[in-house]
């Protein structure tokens, strides 16, 4: 199983970026998918998650600015980031809680994509 994240880059404060992350391989089913981030010198933190049924959860610092969504048919999760701030600069990681066969699965992580917001 692989999670391939893409869409990071450099943007000015107030701008927007869209991230995507596609899971591939031998996957039976995917439960929650999410985005986390890690800024230099800081711990990895939750940004947003979405269940297979579309229920979302956001960290307080992104509420109203970021939107998480997913395409279950494509095993893909998205993160639309608007009104970006310099403090949003971080490596963004996607993850997925999934099963590869009956009762066998776990949490899988993507490789990370760098988002840099200039002031």
C-alpha positions as CSV (number, residue, x, y, z in Angstrom):
1,X,0.0,0.0,0.0
2,X,1.2,3.5,-0.9
3,X,-0.1,6.9,-0.2
4,X,1.2,9.5,-2.7
5,X,0.7,13.1,-1.7
6,X,1.1,16.0,-4.1
7,X,0.2,19.7,-4.5
8,X,2.6,21.5,-2.1
9,X,4.6,24.5,-3.1
10,X,5.3,28.2,-2.4
11,X,2.5,30.7,-2.0
12,X,2.1,34.2,-0.6
13,X,0.2,34.8,2.5
14,X,-3.5,35.0,1.8
15,X,-3.2,32.6,-1.1
16,X,-4.5,29.1,-1.7
17,X,-3.1,25.7,-2.3
18,X,-4.8,22.3,-2.9
19,X,-3.3,19.1,-1.7
20,X,-4.2,15.6,-2.8
21,X,-3.3,12.1,-1.6
22,X,-4.1,8.9,-3.4
23,X,-3.9,5.5,-1.8
24,X,-3.0,2.6,-4.0
25,X,-2.2,-1.1,-3.7
26,X,-4.1,-4.0,-2.3
27,X,-6.7,-2.2,-0.3
28,X,-9.9,-3.8,1.1
29,X,-11.4,-0.7,2.6
30,X,-10.4,2.7,4.0
31,X,-11.9,4.2,7.1
32,X,-10.6,7.6,8.2
33,X,-8.3,9.6,6.0
34,X,-6.5,12.7,7.2
35,X,-3.9,15.4,6.9
36,X,-1.2,16.2,9.5
37,X,1.6,18.7,9.4
38,X,5.0,19.2,10.9
39,X,6.7,22.5,11.1
40,X,10.5,22.8,11.7
41,X,11.3,22.1,15.3
42,X,7.7,21.2,16.1
43,X,5.8,18.0,16.6
44,X,3.5,16.6,14.0
45,X,-0.1,17.9,14.5
46,X,-3.5,17.0,13.2
47,X,-4.9,19.3,10.6
48,X,-8.1,17.6,9.5
49,X,-9.7,14.2,9.1
50,X,-12.6,12.8,7.2
51,X,-14.5,9.5,7.7
52,X,-15.6,7.2,4.9
53,X,-19.0,8.7,5.5
54,X,-17.8,12.2,5.0
55,X,-17.8,13.4,8.6
56,X,-15.0,15.9,9.0
57,X,-13.0,17.2,11.9
58,X,-10.6,20.2,11.9
59,X,-8.0,21.6,14.1
60,X,-9.1,25.0,15.5
61,X,-6.3,26.8,13.7
62,X,-7.6,25.9,10.3
63,X,-11.3,26.1,10.8
64,X,-13.0,28.3,8.2
65,X,-9.8,28.3,6.0
66,X,-9.2,24.6,5.1
67,X,-11.6,22.1,3.7
68,X,-10.9,18.3,3.7
69,X,-12.8,16.1,1.3
70,X,-12.4,12.6,-0.2
71,X,-13.3,10.6,-3.2
72,X,-14.0,7.0,-2.0
73,X,-14.0,5.6,-5.5
74,X,-10.5,6.9,-6.1
75,X,-9.2,6.3,-2.6
76,X,-8.1,9.9,-2.6
77,X,-8.2,12.6,0.1
78,X,-8.0,16.3,-0.6
79,X,-7.1,19.4,1.4
80,X,-8.1,22.8,0.1
81,X,-6.2,25.5,1.9
82,X,-7.4,29.1,1.6
83,X,-6.3,32.3,3.4
84,X,-2.9,30.8,4.0
85,X,-0.7,32.3,6.7
86,X,3.1,32.1,7.2
87,X,2.5,29.9,10.3
88,X,0.9,27.3,8.0
89,X,4.4,26.6,6.6
90,X,5.1,22.9,7.2
91,X,5.5,19.5,5.6
92,X,2.0,18.1,5.2
93,X,1.4,14.4,5.6
94,X,-1.6,12.4,4.6
95,X,-2.6,9.2,6.3
96,X,-5.3,6.6,6.1
97,X,-6.7,4.0,8.4
98,X,-7.3,1.0,6.1
99,X,-7.7,-2.7,5.8
100,X,-5.7,-4.8,3.3
101,X,-7.7,-7.9,4.1
102,X,-10.2,-9.0,6.7
103,X,-9.1,-7.8,10.2
104,X,-5.6,-6.9,8.9
105,X,-4.7,-3.3,8.4
106,X,-3.3,-0.3,10.1
107,X,-2.4,3.4,9.7
108,X,-0.5,4.3,6.5
109,X,1.3,7.5,5.8
110,X,2.2,9.4,2.7
111,X,5.7,10.8,2.1
112,X,4.9,14.4,2.9
113,X,4.6,17.5,0.8
114,X,6.1,20.9,1.7
115,X,3.9,23.9,1.9
116,X,5.7,27.3,2.3
117,X,3.8,30.5,2.9
118,X,5.7,33.7,2.4
119,X,4.8,36.9,4.2
